[in-house]
Amino acid sequence: MANPNTGSCAPSSVQLSYQLIRNTTSPDEKDCGVRSFIANLPAFEVLKVNTQENLRSYLAEYSFRKRNRVHEAIRGTIETVPQRFITRNGGVVITVSEIQIDDKKRTITLHDASIVNGSQTQGEISRYRDELAENGDPSLSGNPFFVRAEIIVDDDPDQVVETAIARNTATPVKSISQAGARGQLEDLERSIQEVWPDIRIRKKETEVDVHDTRKILQWCRLLMPEEISKKSTPAERLRPYKNPEQCLTEFTDWFEHREEGDPDKAAKYWFTVQIAPYAMREYELWEAHDAWNGHKIWEQTQKGGRVCRRDSRGKVVWMSPGVIFPIMGAMSAFVCKSPSTGGWGISKPKDLFRDDEMIERAVAQFRAHDSDPMAMGRSEGAYDALRIYPNTLMEVLKNVRHGA
């Protein structure tokens, strides 16, 4: 996949629509003959700008195998919480030699425009647009979300290069790489490989063809029963969806107590390690479950959002985390220790529990939340509502066993 506007043949001027633009030029910039603006742009407008001056070219543009967690995180925001994209994403930095602003038409004309930072963002937006086009998605004709752009007006080509270098050299040390280097993810991967020997989890930010460690920790956290978490607060239930980074941070803290120290933290650590392979299996089960088909969920999706993906035959092959996370939280009712091994696992009452019933309840919650997967994923009510069915089954079984 190549950016159609990348390269030496890119136009010398380009016109973009904007929602809002502000002049943010500082006195120092003015003294240097530079101006700067901040603009909110419809996402697909960003694709009109080339990247010929960018020193950090979009890696996935050349090889799908080079896409890493940065690209996956960008794509994840686009698919699951597009309304938050402009807040969570760093946006793009565009250098131009000149700018004309038409307030009446809400357009800007950029001369010699080049994205000098944010081409990964541009690339993932391009991939998303191409996928919409392939699927004939009606949202292609509208604006799915906005992107913030910093526009630097500088007619000195040498200074543009220096700006590009400066904007692309500061790379912070990533927390996954730190955890991997400290050996804090070894038990987790080993536990998973006992079930699936060929699976590797991400222990460095740059690794490809691996499973996302943060996601695995989120899924494990959703399954953690109250007897282990020692918490039943809304914040605890919503943490996996709202703050995946905190799930990683707390897991690495629990690691330090795994043998000596706080017994509650040790219990959380070993629960996470042991449940991980089953959490992965459970999430994959619900994410592409056949029972999603027939509910006309696609038609219920809010404009700009994406609750599901379908294959060429129209079959659902992916559901948004905003819908799946409350289901995973409900599955904590079935988490228990194995009588034979003493390790944590998932045991559903097969004669009583019905997957299609669970999905019907999830669809009802999705519609009750205005067909907005992000709202559902952040709703305490959705998690509580979906727990009723499995909790009731377990209560019935408990009463039967005790002769009640």
Stockholm file with secondary structure:
# STOCKHOLM 1.0

chainA/1-404         MANPNTGSCAPSSVQLSYQLIRNTTSPDEKDCGVRSFIANLPAFEVLKVNTQENLRSYLAEYSFRKRNRVHEAIRGTIETVPQRFITRNGGVVITVSEIQIDDKKRTITLHDASIVNGSQTQGEISRYRDELAENGDPSLSGNPFFVRAEIIVDDDPDQVVETAIARNTATPVKSISQAGARGQLEDLERSIQEVWPDIRIRKKETEVDVHDTRKILQWCRLLMPEEISKKSTPAERLRPYKNPEQCLTEFTDWFEHREEGDPDKAAKYWFTVQIAPYAMREYELWEAHDAWNGHKIWEQTQKGGRVCRRDSRGKVVWMSPGVIFPIMGAMSAFVCKSPSTGGWGISKPKDLFRDDEMIERAVAQFRAHDSDPMAMGRSEGAYDALRIYPNTLMEVLKNVRHGA
#=GR chainA/1-404 SS CCCTTCSTTSCSEEEEECSEEEECCCHHHHHTTCEEEEEEEEGGGGGGSCCTTCSSCCGGGTCGGGCCHHHHHHHHHHHHCGGGHHHHSCCEEEEESEEEEETTTTEEEEESCEEEECHHHHHHHHHHHHHHHHHTCGGGGSCCCEEEEEEEECCCHHHHHHHHHHHTSCCCCCHHHHHHHTTTTHHHHHHHHHHCTTCCBCCSTTCCSSBCHHHHHHHHHHHCCHHHHCCCCHHHHHHHHHCHHHHHHHHHHHHTTSSSSCHHHHHHHHHHHHHHHHHHHHHHHHHTCGGGTTSCHHHHCCTTCCSEEECTTSCEEEECHHHHHHHHHHGGGGEEECTTTCCEEECCCTTTCCHHHHHHHHHHHHHHTTTCHHHHHTCHHHHHHHHHHHHHHHHHHHHHHTTC
#=GC SS_cons         CCCTTCSTTSCSEEEEECSEEEECCCHHHHHTTCEEEEEEEEGGGGGGSCCTTCSSCCGGGTCGGGCCHHHHHHHHHHHHCGGGHHHHSCCEEEEESEEEEETTTTEEEEESCEEEECHHHHHHHHHHHHHHHHHTCGGGGSCCCEEEEEEEECCCHHHHHHHHHHHTSCCCCCHHHHHHHTTTTHHHHHHHHHHCTTCCBCCSTTCCSSBCHHHHHHHHHHHCCHHHHCCCCHHHHHHHHHCHHHHHHHHHHHHTTSSSSCHHHHHHHHHHHHHHHHHHHHHHHHHTCGGGTTSCHHHHCCTTCCSEEECTTSCEEEECHHHHHHHHHHGGGGEEECTTTCCEEECCCTTTCCHHHHHHHHHHHHHHTTTCHHHHHTCHHHHHHHHHHHHHHHHHHHHHHTTC
//
